[in-house]
């Protein structure tokens, strides 16, 4: 039986970024046409081009977090989505980076996966297609992980059996607006885990011509480590982190000696380079997130004291008190400060008329991120020596020439102020004292590493951290632990079609 798959224009673009800069090579040789008959293994491979979502909630989540503030009401907001995200307002438009865009593109990617898996079953292919099965299942798991983290509350053992999840789609759907049950966050996590465990053993790196843009064994293991950390299954998080970066990740640490360029573009190209051993999975997607740093809601000089220029236990051993390699700060109009890990590129669909779309390349998984995931898992497991060992790997790659003891790290965070340690109220067990202070060390380091990537919001959600959004000329917005607004509201069309909205 031939499986017919209809691609919309957006879906055809999904995951098919043609990267023009030298460090991000063209990583797809073919793109399926708008109506593909899935009648061969090659056609299945073509469809999996679209298994990687073309939209991620980076812009919304970064602006919703404590990494942004309101510089002044005299500054242009740029795009409505920037202001709506910062002010936690309901988003009504459907443009790039909005909830509608994120919802549709991720479910389009999931649909690609489900069509591919169904086609493999109908074609009767055997073990020779196992790498494609594995990749498809990891892509399905990751798209649902993206959606549930954006549109639901964070997983926790206290409320996730009741908190609204998102539909977990395992069959091809004709529309993403079906009137289907959202289930609970706990149910979604259970299904993500099932897809990871089924898909991971099948991954074969030899199937990829550009491995750093796909779920290789290492990339899949990095994802699994992060997922199981969020899921509270720390033994599995540690297991997969070990498979991704090894117990001693020294050979995979970022080579900061290569960062010799003077412009932000040169810096970005080096940061996202596929030649960088620390970069385990890179992903290009359409977004205007890089433009946010030119407008009203930005990462200001004051916020630098909490992030790139913040002090930590390393301050005693460094002349200016800040991490050397994370102190490479660029500024726009003396108001917006950033580390140029991403930059916008433009893909023309009609060069003559200047029509196309913006995209960035993001390092989704890296050695330093997985080190911190493992450090957190070790700390929460009570293995403090292992957590300290991982934190020392992080400090070493950040340019600190000192090996820290448990007492040095926890002693610092026991006395630290809210610039580097905001109170936590987790819905899972964290013991006061040593364990809590190790967690603060990880959260502080991760906030620095992931600045501008949108993932800080996940730590705020997971740990129940309260924070304030200053609003120039109006009342400030106070975000309390587990604030209902932290779960982005579903697109209006989805709610109108009958799906239960997030409570407000």
C-alpha angles and dihedrals in degrees: 000000000000117000113216118206123190117208123202117213091258093048092050088057093047109120093350100112114157101212111212100188119091096243094055107051126197099278103183122065097190140019122205118246123242094273116033127179106218095214102131141036089254091058089051089054090050092053091051086066084080096047090092111076119244092212133055128180093241097124096045096044095047092051092046091054132077090262091087136055139179107267097187141325087235091070122088113255091220101208128016091238091062092057095038092053094047093047093042091237127159109267112226104173124079101216129127116311093015124125090257092053093047093045095048097044095048093048089046088056090048090050090054089053094049093048090049093049092047091048091052089053093048093046090053094227117172138206092320088077096046092106089057091047090051093048091047093052093048090049091050091049093048095048091052090045089054092049098046092048091051102040101031139049118270118276114264133155094241103059111005094095086064104029114102114257130188129263110278105215119204098158130061112269129199092212137020090218096071117143095248134147117267094210118197133298089249091055092049091051091050090054093046089053091051092052092048093050092047095044105039098069090053097055113115118182091205089073092070129079091191103030099178090066093054141058099275119173091270094045092047090049091050090052092047091050092053093044095050090046089057089043092055094241096127098172090059092044090055093044094054093042088055090051091050102046106006126239089283109039096179093120090053098051118121114273100228091175087080092063096094102127122112100212129070089239091057090047092050093048090053093045095054096036116137086219091065107101092210092061107089102165127015124187132190117208139163115263145129092218093119089060092061091078090066096058143057106296106058149139101271135198090262091057090053086075087065097043133014096013098033123126125238138161086300094066094089091060100045126070097228094031097238133104106271101219095042093051095078095114127176124195137207118205091338091284109074118061122188147157107237100234092135133033132182121254127182126229111202119215091174112022095181092058096033093243122152142094138272121244140174133202114231128192097232097180127021140162094257093050093050091046088058093045089054093045090054092047091050092048092050090047090055094247095129097166091057091047090052090048090055093045088053090054087054094047090048094054088046090060104262114139098203136087109227127215125221089252093053093052099041092039091057095050092044087066100030122119128228093277087080104011123046117183114267129212104185123183089223132062118289115160118223117249122021098014095046093047092051088053090052089052090054094045091050093050093045092051089057095045096047099041110146092013099096097236096107086080090064092059091048089052096042096049100037095241117176120216142162133239109208113218119199110231096002142065116296119248114242115204112199127198110288091004110185090232091066087078103074112235116253118253113278093240091055091051091046089053089061107269116139112257124227112266117256 
